[in-house]
Amino acid sequence: MDILTWTYILVGLSFALYIGIAIYTRASSTKEFYTAGGGVSPLANGMATAADWMSAASFISMAGIIAFSGYDGSVYLMGWTGGYVLLALLLAPYLRKFGKFTVPDFVGDRYYSNKARVVAVFCALFISFTYVAGQMRGVGIVFSRYLEVDIETGVLIGMTIVFFYAVLGGMKGITYTQVAQYCVLIFAFMVPAIFISIQLTGNPIPQLGLGGTVQDGTYLLDKLDGILVDLGFHQYTSGRKSVADIFAITLALMVGTAGLPHVIVRFFTVPRVKDARLSAGYALVFIAILYTTAPAVAAFGIYNAIDTVAGQPVDDLPEWVENWQKTNLIVVEDLNNDGLVQYLADPEMNELTVDKDIMVLAAPEIAELPNWVVGLVAAGGMAAALSTAAGLLLVISTSVSRDLFRTFVPQMTEKTELIIARSAAAVAVVIAGYFGINPPGFVAEVVAFAFGLAAASFFPVIIMGIFSTRMNKEGAIAGMICGLTFTLGYIIYFKFVYPEANNMDNWWFGISPEGIGSLGMLINFVACYVVSKFTPDPPAHVQEMIQEIRIPRGAGKAQDH
Amino acid sequence: MKQTDPHMEDHKQQMKKYWKRNIRTVLILLSIWFLVSFGFGILLAEPLNAIKIGGYKLGFWFAQQGSIFTFVILIFVYVYKMNKLDEAFDVNEK
């Protein structure tokens, strides 16, 4: 069977599975809609968290980014996994004990203020919307590349599917679909990685293959360093970015991960505090499988691409190059007409342009794997994009129905709240779909900044809310506003107002806009602390509540007000 | 009139102690978290790259593999330690 048939079969089967699960597990109460009824096992929740967390960017683009940036790509690897340590040790158990449905819930109650709650809702909505638009785009791209439909149709199909199970199933439906999606995506990522590792290094474990030797007996990484330096590039295993910048970006990504609302809410779905801790551990195991494989896929990919394309005759390139040239993801131009492909660091003389997404998308073809593997990768990419989109849509709908409507219309019945939650999810799907079809130029940029914003707004306020009994609402509001304004201001200044000034000479402390969230976080902490020193202590019942959430015993299922 | 119940006071002291032990566990684990990622993977990556393990330069290995493995272990150590601590202070969940 050809690639297209296999893709249709595998993507179709996976979709049927998701919809089947969604119908079977649909939510009937707000509790089920928001937290899956609070009865999800830590293992299932860990898997769902991993799928929720790993987006189209993790699955499709990350390996490619690492392939072209080498050591500098480590910021994503450490940043997007290290955050789980913070989450497990500093947030998850306490937020679980607190036992409400959303992050603004915590902020609003802990800081006894609806103003703080609204600021938190605004942050949650902003972060989730920028993020979800990127996912819909990812769905569209996968559709268009593999199923040969145009991006618009792809986005529409994706919207329908997500609409169906996020709106119907709520958190309960999403959780169990995400478990299935994790299995699909990890299988799809590992199969080509293992095959390529065997082909290149003879070792079936990609994590070991990366440190292994290629046919001629030299170490893969040494060889790669050598080849890249010969072509005028930087060594693969050492960095180009300044140490300060690498440090700041990694920190911003870690803290941002721990502050992302769609990840935090996942820990409200398990029955007990100890399950929340364990669940974070499982989640990181499932994430680490992909994240330790990705750097291997990256190095194998760039090595293969250079080895099979660079220096070869233009008329005699491998078949995968021709296939992917059609999508413009790989461009070969014989500038000097010598009939050979030059791959060089010098943009004037370089004749080979490879899109970063190729490293994963074309991996099965580069390694000459059977056609079903190609279809599998397509299904995996869809699973990654859909699972993340659904999780984000849930945060958006909860923020609207619960944190806005419930706060200001407290007499609303549960049935009305559920209708509002579902309508909000439906509206959000449509808006996200619109941005997926007509992406404003800044979407891709903004997604990366969502982390900085989460780091600079939520993280310090939640940490202080748990670890300081003295922190009061004045401090929290001042902190969130200062952190967010500073970070947003810095990003807007360098990315939109004076993009020409966006270089190391002008950055503060050599920190790029990608990493500025870590400075924003510090500012948030300082503002919190200083303002709280000059304003009254929180009331006694709040201080008691803080003592209460520090002790595991007595955590019921996530409660209504 | 304020009531002072000796049992309540005792319980409060116990919980203070529990919290202190908790913070200590977290701080120890977080220093390891910092050491393997920001330490070995970033600040000390250059000097560590002089050491090679198989085909890996050590600093590079920590940045792309070692730190992630350590993160996983850290969370499970935390789970184990906290479960024991909860039991010792009788605050564990049934």
Chai-1 contact restraints between the chains, C-beta under 6 A:
chainA,res_idxA,chainB,res_idxB,connection_type,confidence,min_distance_angstrom,max_distance_angstrom,comment,restraint_id
A,Y71,B,F60,contact,1.0,0.0,6.0,A-B,restraint_1
A,S74,B,A63,contact,1.0,0.0,6.0,A-B,restraint_2
A,S74,B,Q64,contact,1.0,0.0,6.0,A-B,restraint_3
A,L77,B,Q64,contact,1.0,0.0,6.0,A-B,restraint_4
A,M78,B,S37,contact,1.0,0.0,6.0,A-B,restraint_5
A,M78,B,G41,contact,1.0,0.0,6.0,A-B,restraint_6
A,M78,B,S67,contact,1.0,0.0,6.0,A-B,restraint_7
A,T81,B,I68,contact,1.0,0.0,6.0,A-B,restraint_8
A,T81,B,F71,contact,1.0,0.0,6.0,A-B,restraint_9
A,G82,B,S37,contact,1.0,0.0,6.0,A-B,restraint_10
A,G82,B,F71,contact,1.0,0.0,6.0,A-B,restraint_11
A,V85,B,W33,contact,1.0,0.0,6.0,A-B,restraint_12
A,V85,B,F71,contact,1.0,0.0,6.0,A-B,restraint_13
A,V85,B,L74,contact,1.0,0.0,6.0,A-B,restraint_14
A,A88,B,I75,contact,1.0,0.0,6.0,A-B,restraint_15
A,L89,B,V26,contact,1.0,0.0,6.0,A-B,restraint_16
A,L89,B,Y78,contact,1.0,0.0,6.0,A-B,restraint_17
A,G211,B,G54,contact,1.0,0.0,6.0,A-B,restraint_18
A,G211,B,G55,contact,1.0,0.0,6.0,A-B,restraint_19
A,G211,B,Y56,contact,1.0,0.0,6.0,A-B,restraint_20
A,G212,B,G55,contact,1.0,0.0,6.0,A-B,restraint_21
A,Y219,B,G55,contact,1.0,0.0,6.0,A-B,restraint_22
A,L220,B,G55,contact,1.0,0.0,6.0,A-B,restraint_23
A,L221,B,G55,contact,1.0,0.0,6.0,A-B,restraint_24
A,T237,B,K57,contact,1.0,0.0,6.0,A-B,restraint_25
A,T237,B,F60,contact,1.0,0.0,6.0,A-B,restraint_26
A,I246,B,I42,contact,1.0,0.0,6.0,A-B,restraint_27
A,F247,B,I42,contact,1.0,0.0,6.0,A-B,restraint_28
A,R272,B,E93,contact,1.0,0.0,6.0,A-B,restraint_29
A,K274,B,N83,contact,1.0,0.0,6.0,A-B,restraint_30
A,R277,B,V79,contact,1.0,0.0,6.0,A-B,restraint_31
A,L278,B,V79,contact,1.0,0.0,6.0,A-B,restraint_32
A,A280,B,I75,contact,1.0,0.0,6.0,A-B,restraint_33
A,G281,B,I75,contact,1.0,0.0,6.0,A-B,restraint_34
A,G281,B,F76,contact,1.0,0.0,6.0,A-B,restraint_35
A,G281,B,V79,contact,1.0,0.0,6.0,A-B,restraint_36
A,L284,B,V72,contact,1.0,0.0,6.0,A-B,restraint_37
A,L284,B,I75,contact,1.0,0.0,6.0,A-B,restraint_38
A,V285,B,V72,contact,1.0,0.0,6.0,A-B,restraint_39
A,A288,B,I68,contact,1.0,0.0,6.0,A-B,restraint_40
A,A288,B,V72,contact,1.0,0.0,6.0,A-B,restraint_41
A,Y291,B,I68,contact,1.0,0.0,6.0,A-B,restraint_42
A,T292,B,Q65,contact,1.0,0.0,6.0,A-B,restraint_43
A,T292,B,I68,contact,1.0,0.0,6.0,A-B,restraint_44
A,P295,B,Q64,contact,1.0,0.0,6.0,A-B,restraint_45
A,R550,B,W19,contact,1.0,0.0,6.0,A-B,restraint_46
A,I551,B,V91,contact,1.0,0.0,6.0,A-B,restraint_47
A,P552,B,D86,contact,1.0,0.0,6.0,A-B,restraint_48
A,P552,B,V91,contact,1.0,0.0,6.0,A-B,restraint_49
A,P552,B,E93,contact,1.0,0.0,6.0,A-B,restraint_50
A,R553,B,V91,contact,1.0,0.0,6.0,A-B,restraint_51
A,R553,B,E93,contact,1.0,0.0,6.0,A-B,restraint_52
